[in-house]
Amino acid sequence: MKKNIMTGVLPALMTPLDTEGNVLAELAGPMVDMYAAEKADGLYMLGGTGEGAWLSVSKRKQWAEAVLAAAKGKLPIYVHVGYNENLDDSVELAAHAAKNGASAVSSVGISERASLDENVAYFKRISDAAPELPFYIYWVSMGKTLTAGKSIPAEELLNAMDAVPTFAGIKFTDSNFYLLERFKKYRADINILTGFDELAVCSMLMGADGNIGLLQGVTCYHFKVMYEKFREGSIKEARDLQYRANELAEFYSRPEIGNLPGIKALMDRIYGIPAGYPSLNGPYGAKLPEKSAVDALVDVFHKNILTVTGK
């Protein structure tokens, strides 16, 4: 398979839900159009921000179908298919994503109990279910979900992944950018998209091709300007934009807000898209922050974040 390198900013897409956990599929179009206007290079859906771990297979399919239909001809969509105790569900979701026009599929490892061989076999099953799509590992926790709880050298993982014919890249949610650089050293064509929004500039210095993350869900254009400033060599300007984005990240991390409830509230207040509530089954429950906390969050947003369509 030819491995195209995706670059730039791919916001992690939230899943809009009502208080009973129903998917608000009608919001796919407005969300896709907003991200296209905010200069996104693509979207990554049903990972942590999209609450894939807390949604049923049927709801994940419903949201994927709506987004993929809305994004056709507008944005490439990467669909995360993991988090399943029944690995057949991941295979089913990968085939579904391919059938409905996804640009790539991705998955976390099985668990911290699974060996590298077990994970490679699992990833190969996903690859076989979507043979025309690039496959991305969702790397977390020093890769410990890939090797029975142990860290793994970059070259060892890359050699093992030769068994997965569609392996194209890594969503690298880790702050160890030495490993990122080693991945690039041993496989220059690997596509690495980092998931630590607060360290995006650092990751680019070490060779990341782009970024995927929750914070970008409401700061897409801000990150796109940061990315372009970095690429043109305006490092100080890019760093200053990173600092400003981190003001928002620090604020929404407060216990009275929470990052996912915070970006859902901002999607409504800044972009006029009522993204609903977090999942009933997730860590936040179907709750949003109090109005006073959201008001303060909106103030921090306006003081720091660049937008095209925000209000």
Backbone hydrogen bonds in HBPLUS format (Angstrom, degrees):
<---DONOR---> <-ACCEPTOR-->    atom                        ^
c    i                          cat <-CA-CA->   ^        H-A-AA   ^      H-
h    n   atom  resd res      DA  || num        DHA   H-A  angle D-A-AA Bond
n    s   type  num  typ     dist DA aas  dist angle  dist       angle   num
A0008-GLY N   A0209-ASP O   3.23 MM 201  6.74 147.4  2.35 138.3 135.7     1
A0211-ASN N   A0008-GLY O   2.89 MM 203  6.39 151.9  1.97 164.0 173.1     2
A0041-ASP N   A0009-VAL O   2.81 MM  32  5.37 167.4  1.82 162.0 162.9     3
A0010-LEU N   A0211-ASN O   2.88 MM 201  6.09 166.5  1.90 172.7 174.2     4
A0044-TYR N   A0011-PRO O   3.09 MM  33  6.29 163.9  2.12 148.9 150.7     5
A0012-ALA N   A0213-GLY O   3.04 MM 201  4.88 169.3  2.05 124.2 120.7     6
A0013-LEU N   A0044-TYR O   2.84 MM  31  5.89 161.9  1.87 146.3 152.3     7
A0024-LEU N   A0016-PRO O   2.89 MM   8  5.39 169.7  1.90 141.3 142.2     8
A0277-TYR N   A0017-LEU O   2.83 MM 260  5.37 160.4  1.87 143.7 149.4     9
A0018-ASP N   A0022-ASN O   2.99 MM   4  5.43 148.5  2.09 142.4 152.2    10
A0021-GLY N   A0018-ASP O   2.95 MM   3  5.28 165.3  1.98 115.9 119.6    11
A0027-LEU N   A0024-LEU O   3.03 MM   3  5.98 169.7  2.04 128.4 131.4    12
A0028-ALA N   A0025-ALA O   3.13 MM   3  5.71 170.3  2.14 120.3 122.5    13
A0031-MET N   A0027-LEU O   3.02 MM   4  6.10 160.3  2.06 152.0 157.9    14
A0032-VAL N   A0028-ALA O   2.92 MM   4  6.07 171.2  1.92 158.0 160.5    15
A0033-ASP N   A0029-GLY O   2.94 MM   4  6.09 169.0  1.96 159.6 162.9    16
A0034-MET N   A0030-PRO O   2.97 MM   4  6.06 152.2  2.04 140.9 148.4    17
A0035-TYR N   A0031-MET O   2.96 MM   4  6.27 165.8  1.98 157.3 160.1    18
A0036-ALA N   A0032-VAL O   2.91 MM   4  6.14 155.3  1.97 151.4 158.7    19
A0037-ALA N   A0033-ASP O   2.98 MM   4  6.16 158.2  2.03 145.3 151.0    20
A0038-GLU N   A0034-MET O   2.87 MM   4  6.12 139.9  2.03 143.4 155.7    21
A0040-ALA N   A0035-TYR O   2.99 MM   5  5.46 170.9  2.00 158.5 156.4    22
A0039-LYS N   A0036-ALA O   3.16 MM   3  5.23 156.9  2.21 107.1 109.2    23
A0043-LEU N   A0076-PRO O   3.03 MM  33  6.53 148.9  2.13 156.2 165.8    24
A0078-TYR N   A0043-LEU O   2.80 MM  35  6.14 170.3  1.81 163.4 166.7    25
A0045-MET N   A0078-TYR O   2.85 MM  33  6.23 167.1  1.87 173.3 174.2    26
A0080-HIS N   A0045-MET O   2.94 MM  35  6.06 167.6  1.96 164.9 169.0    27
A0052-GLY N   A0047-GLY O   3.13 MM   5  5.40 161.4  2.17 150.5 152.1    28
A0051-GLU N   A0048-GLY O   3.10 MM   3  5.05 157.8  2.15 101.8 108.1    29
A0054-TRP N   A0051-GLU O   2.92 MM   3  5.46 153.4  1.99 116.7 124.8    30
A0055-LEU N   A0052-GLY O   3.38 MM   3  5.32 166.4  2.40 103.4 107.4    31
A0060-ARG N   A0056-SER O   2.96 MM   4  6.23 156.4  2.02 152.6 159.7    32
A0061-LYS N   A0057-VAL O   2.93 MM   4  6.17 157.6  1.98 150.5 156.6    33
A0062-GLN N   A0058-SER O   2.95 MM   4  6.15 155.3  2.01 141.9 149.1    34
A0063-TRP N   A0059-LYS O   3.01 MM   4  6.22 165.4  2.03 150.4 152.7    35
A0064-ALA N   A0060-ARG O   2.93 MM   4  6.03 161.5  1.97 147.4 153.4    36
A0065-GLU N   A0061-LYS O   2.86 MM   4  5.97 166.4  1.87 154.6 158.0    37
A0066-ALA N   A0062-GLN O   3.17 MM   4  6.35 160.7  2.21 144.1 149.0    38
A0067-VAL N   A0063-TRP O   2.96 MM   4  6.16 167.2  1.98 155.4 158.6    39
A0068-LEU N   A0064-ALA O   2.86 MM   4  5.90 169.3  1.87 155.8 159.5    40
A0069-ALA N   A0065-GLU O   3.02 MM   4  6.05 154.8  2.08 143.5 150.1    41
A0070-ALA N   A0066-ALA O   3.05 MM   4  6.19 159.0  2.09 143.3 149.4    42
A0071-ALA N   A0067-VAL O   2.83 MM   4  5.94 146.9  1.94 151.3 160.5    43
A0074-LYS N   A0071-ALA O   2.75 MM   3  5.05 162.0  1.78 140.1 139.4    44
A0075-LEU N   A0071-ALA O   3.09 MM   4  5.30 159.5  2.13 139.6 144.4    45
A0103-SER N   A0077-ILE O   2.85 MM  26  5.36 166.0  1.86 150.4 153.6    46
A0079-VAL N   A0104-ALA O   3.03 MM  25  6.35 167.1  2.04 146.1 144.9    47
A0106-SER N   A0079-VAL O   3.01 MM  27  6.13 138.2  2.19 147.0 143.8    48
A0081-VAL N   A0106-SER O   2.83 MM  25  6.08 164.3  1.85 168.0 165.6    49
A0089-ASP N   A0086-ASN O   2.90 MM   3  5.71 151.6  1.98 121.6 128.7    50
A0090-SER N   A0087-LEU O   3.11 MM   3  5.26 124.0  2.44  98.9 111.9    51
A0091-VAL N   A0087-LEU O   3.28 MM   4  6.66 158.0  2.33 148.7 154.0    52
A0092-GLU N   A0088-ASP O   2.92 MM   4  6.16 157.8  1.97 147.9 154.1    53
A0093-LEU N   A0089-ASP O   2.86 MM   4  6.08 158.0  1.91 148.1 154.1    54
A0094-ALA N   A0090-SER O   2.91 MM   4  6.12 150.0  2.00 146.3 154.3    55
A0095-ALA N   A0091-VAL O   3.07 MM   4  6.33 163.5  2.10 150.8 154.4    56
A0096-HIS N   A0092-GLU O   2.97 MM   4  6.16 154.0  2.03 145.3 153.2    57
A0097-ALA N   A0093-LEU O   2.89 MM   4  6.08 156.7  1.94 145.5 151.4    58
A0098-ALA N   A0094-ALA O   3.00 MM   4  6.25 163.1  2.03 151.3 155.5    59
A0099-LYS N   A0095-ALA O   2.97 MM   4  6.14 162.1  2.00 148.3 153.3    60
A0100-ASN N   A0096-HIS O   3.08 MM   4  6.24 143.3  2.22 145.2 154.2    61
A0102-ALA N   A0097-ALA O   2.99 MM   5  5.30 165.6  2.01 149.1 147.2    62
A0101-GLY N   A0098-ALA O   3.32 MM   3  5.47 170.4  2.33 107.9 110.4    63
A0105-VAL N   A0134-PRO O   3.05 MM  29  6.47 162.6  2.08 166.1 171.1    64
A0136-TYR N   A0105-VAL O   2.90 MM  31  6.33 149.7  1.99 145.6 155.6    65
A0107-SER N   A0136-TYR O   3.17 MM  29  6.77 145.1  2.30 159.7 169.4    66
A0138-TYR N   A0107-SER O   2.82 MM  31  5.25 158.4  1.87 130.7 126.3    67
A0114-ALA N   A0111-SER O   3.25 MM   3  5.47 154.8  2.32 105.4 112.2    68
A0148-ALA N   A0114-ALA O   2.65 MM  34  4.81 131.3  1.88 159.7 144.1    69
A0119-ASN N   A0115-SER O   2.98 MM   4  6.26 156.7  2.04 148.7 155.1    70
A0120-VAL N   A0116-LEU O   2.88 MM   4  6.10 162.3  1.91 156.7 161.3    71
A0121-ALA N   A0117-ASP O   3.03 MM   4  6.19 158.8  2.08 145.4 151.1    72
A0122-TYR N   A0118-GLU O   3.01 MM   4  6.21 151.2  2.10 141.1 149.2    73
A0123-PHE N   A0119-ASN O   2.80 MM   4  6.07 164.4  1.83 156.4 160.0    74
A0124-LYS N   A0120-VAL O   2.89 MM   4  6.06 149.7  1.99 144.9 153.4    75
A0125-ARG N   A0121-ALA O   3.11 MM   4  6.40 145.3  2.23 139.6 148.0    76
A0125-ARG N   A0122-TYR O   3.08 MM   3  5.17 121.0  2.45  96.7 111.2    77
A0126-ILE N   A0122-TYR O   3.17 MM   4  6.60 153.6  2.24 149.1 155.8    78
A0127-SER N   A0123-PHE O   2.89 MM   4  6.17 160.1  1.93 149.0 154.9    79
A0128-ASP N   A0124-LYS O   2.82 MM   4  6.04 156.9  1.87 149.8 155.6    80
A0129-ALA N   A0125-ARG O   3.07 MM   4  6.27 139.2  2.24 138.8 149.2    81
A0129-ALA N   A0126-ILE O   3.09 MM   3  5.09 125.8  2.40  94.9 109.3    82
A0130-ALA N   A0126-ILE O   3.13 MM   4  6.41 130.5  2.39 143.4 156.2    83
A0130-ALA N   A0127-SER O   3.17 MM   3  5.22 138.2  2.35  98.2 109.6    84
A0133-LEU N   A0130-ALA O   3.07 MM   3  5.64 166.4  2.09 122.2 126.6    85
A0135-PHE N   A0166-THR O   2.85 MM  31  5.46 159.2  1.89 136.8 134.2    86
A0168-ALA N   A0135-PHE O   2.86 MM  33  5.56 171.9  1.87 157.0 154.6    87
A0137-ILE N   A0169-GLY O   3.05 MM  32  6.54 148.7  2.15 153.5 147.8    88
A0171-LYS N   A0137-ILE O   2.74 MM  34  6.07 166.0  1.76 165.0 170.1    89
A0139-TRP N   A0171-LYS O   2.83 MM  32  5.84 144.5  1.96 145.8 157.7    90
A0173-THR N   A0139-TRP O   2.95 MM  34  5.76 150.6  2.04 151.5 154.6    91
A0143-GLY N   A0140-VAL O   2.88 MM   3  5.44 139.5  2.05 115.9 128.2    92
A0144-LYS N   A0141-SER O   2.99 MM   3  5.67 162.7  2.02 119.7 125.1    93
A0146-LEU N   A0143-GLY O   2.96 MM   3  5.54 156.8  2.02 119.4 124.2    94
A0149-GLY N   A0144-LYS O   2.98 MM   5  4.34 146.9  2.09 153.8 147.6    95
A0150-LYS N   A0147-THR O   3.23 MM   3  5.41 158.0  2.28 108.0 114.6    96
A0157-LEU N   A0153-PRO O   3.25 MM   4  6.60 161.9  2.29 156.9 160.9    97
A0158-LEU N   A0154-ALA O   3.05 MM   4  6.30 168.4  2.06 157.7 161.0    98
A0159-ASN N   A0155-GLU O   2.97 MM   4  6.10 160.9  2.01 148.6 153.6    99
A0160-ALA N   A0156-GLU O   3.07 MM   4  6.26 157.1  2.13 144.6 150.9   100
A0161-MET N   A0157-LEU O   2.94 MM   4  6.17 150.7  2.02 150.8 159.2   101
A0162-ASP N   A0159-ASN O   3.23 MM   3  5.47 161.7  2.27 105.1 110.4   102
A0163-ALA N   A0160-ALA O   3.31 MM   3  6.30 173.4  2.31 122.3 124.3   103
A0164-VAL N   A0161-MET O   2.99 MM   3  5.33 164.7  2.01 112.0 117.0   104
A0167-PHE N   A0164-VAL O   3.09 MM   3  5.55 169.1  2.10 122.3 125.1   105
A0191-ASN N   A0168-ALA O   3.07 MM  23  6.21 172.2  2.08 146.2 148.7   106
A0170-ILE N   A0191-ASN O   2.87 MM  21  6.37 149.2  1.96 156.8 164.9   107
A0193-LEU N   A0170-ILE O   3.03 MM  23  6.35 165.8  2.05 160.9 165.5   108
A0172-PHE N   A0193-LEU O   2.84 MM  21  5.96 141.7  1.99 133.2 144.7   109
A0195-GLY N   A0172-PHE O   3.07 MM  23  5.69 157.8  2.12 117.5 115.9   110
A0177-PHE N   A0175-SER O   3.13 MM   2  5.73 122.1  2.48 106.9  91.1   111
A0179-LEU N   A0176-ASN O   3.17 MM   3  5.80 131.5  2.42 111.1 119.8   112
A0181-GLU N   A0177-PHE O   3.01 MM   4  6.18 160.5  2.04 141.4 145.3   113
A0182-ARG N   A0178-TYR O   2.96 MM   4  6.27 148.0  2.07 144.5 154.0   114
A0183-PHE N   A0179-LEU O   2.89 MM   4  6.19 155.4  1.95 153.7 159.5   115
A0184-LYS N   A0180-LEU O   3.17 MM   4  6.53 159.9  2.22 149.7 154.2   116
A0185-LYS N   A0181-GLU O   2.88 MM   4  6.13 144.5  2.01 140.9 151.8   117
A0186-TYR N   A0182-ARG O   3.00 MM   4  6.22 165.3  2.02 157.0 158.0   118
A0187-ARG N   A0183-PHE O   2.96 MM   4  5.98 137.9  2.14 144.6 156.3   119
A0190-ILE N   A0187-ARG O   3.00 MM   3  5.65 170.4  2.01 125.1 127.4   120
A0209-ASP N   A0192-ILE O   2.86 MM  17  5.57 154.7  1.93 155.0 163.5   121
A0194-THR N   A0210-GLY O   2.98 MM  16  6.47 149.8  2.08 148.7 139.8   122
A0212-ILE N   A0194-THR O   2.74 MM  18  5.82 165.8  1.76 152.8 156.0   123
A0199-LEU N   A0196-PHE O   2.96 MM   3  5.54 163.4  1.99 120.8 126.3   124
A0200-ALA N   A0197-ASP O   3.25 MM   3  5.20 158.4  2.30 116.9 112.8   125
A0203-SER N   A0199-LEU O   2.96 MM   4  6.27 158.0  2.01 158.3 165.1   126
A0204-MET N   A0200-ALA O   3.03 MM   4  6.33 152.0  2.11 149.3 156.7   127
A0205-LEU N   A0201-VAL O   3.09 MM   4  6.39 150.5  2.18 147.5 155.0   128
A0206-MET N   A0203-SER O   3.10 MM   3  5.19 132.3  2.34  96.5 109.2   129
A0208-ALA N   A0203-SER O   3.00 MM   5  5.44 167.6  2.02 138.5 136.4   130
A0207-GLY N   A0204-MET O   3.12 MM   3  5.08 165.9  2.14 104.1 107.8   131
A0217-GLY N   A0214-LEU O   2.75 MM   3  5.21 151.7  1.83 112.9 122.8   132
A0218-VAL N   A0215-LEU O   3.24 MM   3  6.10 168.5  2.25 120.8 123.0   133
A0223-PHE N   A0219-THR O   2.95 MM   4  6.22 159.8  1.99 159.9 165.2   134
A0224-LYS N   A0220-CYS O   2.87 MM   4  6.18 147.2  1.98 147.5 158.2   135
A0225-VAL N   A0221-TYR O   2.91 MM   4  6.19 159.1  1.95 155.7 159.1   136
A0226-MET N   A0222-HIS O   3.02 MM   4  6.28 158.9  2.06 144.0 150.4   137
A0227-TYR N   A0223-PHE O   2.80 MM   4  5.98 160.4  1.83 149.2 154.1   138
A0228-GLU N   A0224-LYS O   2.95 MM   4  6.17 161.6  1.98 148.6 153.3   139
A0229-LYS N   A0225-VAL O   2.84 MM   4  6.04 158.6  1.88 153.8 159.8   140
A0230-PHE N   A0226-MET O   2.98 MM   4  6.21 157.7  2.03 148.9 154.9   141
A0231-ARG N   A0227-TYR O   2.98 MM   4  6.25 162.9  2.01 150.3 154.8   142
A0232-GLU N   A0228-GLU O   3.01 MM   4  6.20 144.2  2.14 145.1 153.8   143
A0234-SER N   A0229-LYS O   2.81 MM   5  5.03 140.5  1.97 164.4 156.5   144
A0233-GLY N   A0230-PHE O   2.99 MM   3  5.18 157.0  2.04 107.6 114.8   145
A0238-ALA N   A0234-SER O   3.02 MM   4  6.32 158.7  2.07 152.8 159.5   146
A0239-ARG N   A0235-ILE O   2.82 MM   4  6.04 159.3  1.86 153.1 159.0   147
A0240-ASP N   A0236-LYS O   2.89 MM   4  6.12 155.7  1.94 149.2 155.7   148
A0241-LEU N   A0237-GLU O   3.04 MM   4  6.31 152.3  2.12 145.4 152.3   149
A0242-GLN N   A0238-ALA O   2.98 MM   4  6.30 146.6  2.10 143.9 153.6   150
A0243-TYR N   A0239-ARG O   2.91 MM   4  6.27 157.3  1.96 151.9 157.5   151
A0244-ARG N   A0240-ASP O   3.05 MM   4  6.33 154.4  2.11 143.8 150.3   152
A0245-ALA N   A0241-LEU O   2.98 MM   4  6.24 157.9  2.03 146.6 152.2   153
A0246-ASN N   A0242-GLN O   2.93 MM   4  6.16 149.2  2.02 149.0 158.1   154
A0247-GLU N   A0243-TYR O   3.19 MM   4  6.57 128.5  2.47 138.7 151.0   155
A0247-GLU N   A0244-ARG O   3.15 MM   3  5.26 138.7  2.33  97.7 109.0   156
A0248-LEU N   A0245-ALA O   3.12 MM   3  5.45 124.1  2.45 102.4 114.8   157
A0249-ALA N   A0245-ALA O   3.11 MM   4  6.49 159.1  2.15 146.0 152.3   158
A0250-GLU N   A0246-ASN O   2.88 MM   4  5.96 160.3  1.92 145.7 150.0   159
A0251-PHE N   A0247-GLU O   3.15 MM   4  6.29 153.5  2.23 137.8 145.0   160
A0252-TYR N   A0248-LEU O   2.92 MM   4  6.19 168.0  1.93 162.6 164.3   161
A0254-ARG N   A0251-PHE O   3.19 MM   3  5.73 167.8  2.21 115.2 118.3   162
A0258-GLY N   A0252-TYR O   3.00 MM   6  5.49 120.5  2.37 137.9 152.9   163
A0257-ILE N   A0254-ARG O   2.87 MM   3  5.47 162.8  1.90 122.2 127.6   164
A0258-GLY N   A0254-ARG O   3.04 MM   4  5.96 125.5  2.35 156.0 169.6   165
A0262-GLY N   A0258-GLY O   2.82 MM   4  5.71 147.8  1.92 145.7 156.2   166
A0263-ILE N   A0259-ASN O   2.98 MM   4  6.25 157.7  2.03 150.1 154.1   167
A0264-LYS N   A0260-LEU O   3.06 MM   4  6.25 154.2  2.13 151.1 158.5   168
A0265-ALA N   A0261-PRO O   2.96 MM   4  6.15 156.6  2.01 147.6 153.7   169
A0266-LEU N   A0262-GLY O   2.95 MM   4  6.21 153.7  2.02 145.2 153.0   170
A0267-MET N   A0263-ILE O   2.87 MM   4  5.98 148.4  1.97 140.3 148.3   171
A0268-ASP N   A0264-LYS O   3.37 MM   4  6.64 149.1  2.48 140.3 146.6   172
A0269-ARG N   A0265-ALA O   2.98 MM   4  6.26 173.3  1.98 153.9 155.5   173
A0270-ILE N   A0266-LEU O   2.75 MM   4  5.39 163.9  1.77 145.9 151.3   174
A0271-TYR N   A0267-MET O   3.26 MM   4  5.26 137.4  2.45 111.1 123.0   175
A0273-ILE N   A0267-MET O   3.12 MM   6  5.66 169.3  2.13 136.3 132.9   176
A0272-GLY N   A0268-ASP O   2.99 MM   4  4.58 129.7  2.25 117.2 124.0   177
A0311-LYS N   A0270-ILE O   2.94 MM  41  5.23 140.2  2.10 131.6 144.1   178
A0275-ALA N   A0273-ILE O   2.85 MM   2  5.75 113.8  2.30 119.4 102.7   179
A0282-GLY N   A0279-SER O   3.19 MM   3  5.12 153.0  2.27 100.4 108.5   180
A0285-GLY N   A0282-GLY O   3.28 MM   3  5.42 145.0  2.41 103.0 112.6   181
A0287-LYS N   A0285-GLY O   2.88 MM   2  5.53 136.8  2.07 102.1  90.3   182
A0293-ALA N   A0290-GLU O   3.06 MM   3  5.44 121.9  2.41 107.3 121.0   183
A0294-VAL N   A0290-GLU O   3.05 MM   4  6.41 157.0  2.11 153.2 160.5   184
A0295-ASP N   A0291-LYS O   2.79 MM   4  6.01 159.0  1.83 156.0 161.9   185
A0296-ALA N   A0292-SER O   3.12 MM   4  6.35 156.4  2.18 141.3 146.8   186
A0297-LEU N   A0293-ALA O   2.95 MM   4  6.20 151.8  2.03 143.5 151.9   187
A0298-VAL N   A0294-VAL O   2.81 MM   4  6.04 159.9  1.85 156.8 161.3   188
A0299-ASP N   A0295-ASP O   3.07 MM   4  6.32 150.6  2.16 143.0 150.8   189
A0300-VAL N   A0296-ALA O   3.11 MM   4  6.45 155.6  2.17 146.7 152.2   190
A0301-PHE N   A0297-LEU O   2.94 MM   4  6.23 157.1  2.00 149.4 156.3   191
A0302-HIS N   A0298-VAL O   2.95 MM   4  6.24 167.2  1.97 155.2 156.7   192
A0303-LYS N   A0299-ASP O   3.12 MM   4  6.29 144.3  2.26 143.8 153.1   193
A0304-ASN N   A0301-PHE O   3.04 MM   3  5.42 150.8  2.13 109.5 118.4   194
A0305-ILE N   A0301-PHE O   2.87 MM   4  5.49 169.3  1.88 170.2 167.6   195
